[in-house]
């Protein structure tokens, strides 16, 4: 339904899929897959299309009413955490190295899973499951979500510079939601007390509080009040020492610009290399053609010289 409505308004505006993709911006394949019902869009995509196509907010309202993930399966070890996300009233999270799942884009998640999973179908299933957790937090009345990111999350390239650029743009957008705040712990502050591992502090509707952390393909839960209080204190101190939400947004903007420049440079470099390769191939063809013509001209000359030249008797060996 969403794809059909998007296609209707895009065609009414006289835009091709590629033209709309350039304006959003995103890949043309993303627009094509959304229109075909094969890719779940972000709310930021719906909002951008509303503004570009002049729909009066139809797409964003429709996006909020659709159950995008009626049938998703999480890994067995993560199912319990996914159930908590579905009912949590508050979530405070610290993440290092890799962007937390609730803040990932589809392309980022796909590139991340493609590193470990060989099956394309399994990668798509994992991406859908991961994105399904985000919708509740992206709603207008979503639960409180405070994310403290180590700068390594933004520096470690997943997929490509273009993927990271889009991820930074996504962070800037979701960070403006009234229930979401994104703060960055800068890399040049080694004196800050950072947790030994990524962790989540989850508060459920009944007031029950949990500490969640992960090891390789395994989730760890702890609801000991003393443990929760200790980790909560570490988190609150780190969040207070981290960059403010505004300064974090400025850092993310700088990184986004850098990734954009890198992506453009790679594209331009690729075009230059392709042109250089084509020029080399043309020169080689030209030289080969000239050499062939010369050979063809010289062969009859050699034969002619051979026929017209005097013959000298060869000395015979004496017996």
Number of C-alpha atoms within 10 A of each C-alpha: 12 20 19 13 13 21 20 12 18 21 12 10 14 11 14 14 18 16 13 21 18 12 11 17 14 16 14 15 13 19 24 17 14 17 21 14 14 12 18 21 21 17 19 16 18 22 19 18 24 20 13 15 19 13 16 11 15 16 23 20 14 13 20 16 8 11 10 16 14 8 10 14 16 18 12 10 13 15 13 13 16 18 12 16 21 16 14 23 18 20 21 20 22 25 23 21 16 19 23 19 15 19 23 22 25 21 19 23 24 22 17 18 18 16 11 9 13 10 11 12 10 13 20 17 16 20 25 22 18 22 22 22 18 19 18 17 24 22 14 11 11 18 20 17 23 20 22 26 25 22 22 17 17 22 14 13 17 21 16 14 19 22 21 25 23 20 23 24 19 17 18 21 13 18 22 13 16 15 18 17 21 23 26 26 26 17 11 8 10 9 6 14 12 18 14 7 12 20 20 22 22 24 20 16 11 8 10 11 20 21 22 18 18 15 9 5 9 11 15 14 13 14 15 11 12 10 12 18 15 10 15 16 11 14 22 13 13 18 22 11 16 20 19 16 17 14 13 23 22 14 19 22 17 13 18 22 15 15 22 18 15 16 18 14 12 13 12 12 12 12 12 12 12 12 12 12 12 12 12 12 12 12 12 12 12 12 12 12 12 12 12 12 11 11 12 11 11 12 11 11 12 11 10 11 11 11 10 9 8 8 8 6 6 6 6 6 5 4 3
